[in-house]
């Protein structure tokens, strides 16, 4: 039980004891109990609504974060593609003859089979 419900119950009980005599307090007890119960129910409902609101806000934040990350990634990819296209247009690769030092992987350049195939 939370402090709000306890405080409301304590105040209601204290007021009933101080202001009313014992006989009247017995008649007022069901009313005080109903008021306390209503306050506790309202508090519980407020907590539930607050939790639902917080969950909706978290979902909205997560969606916005995901969309922002996707936009940033798309912009970075577009920039990289533009930069690659610009670099490709500026320098055309020149054809160079194969040298003996550029042997395919798995073959040793100093082996007799490698020298015969070159």
Buried (B, 14 or more C-beta within 10 A) or exposed (E): EEEEBEEBBEEBBEEBEEEBEEEEBEEBBEEBEEEBEEBBEEBEEEEEEEEEEEEEEEEEEEEEEEEEEEEEEEEEEEEEEEEEEEEEEEEEEEEEEEEEEEBEEEEEEEEEEBEEEE
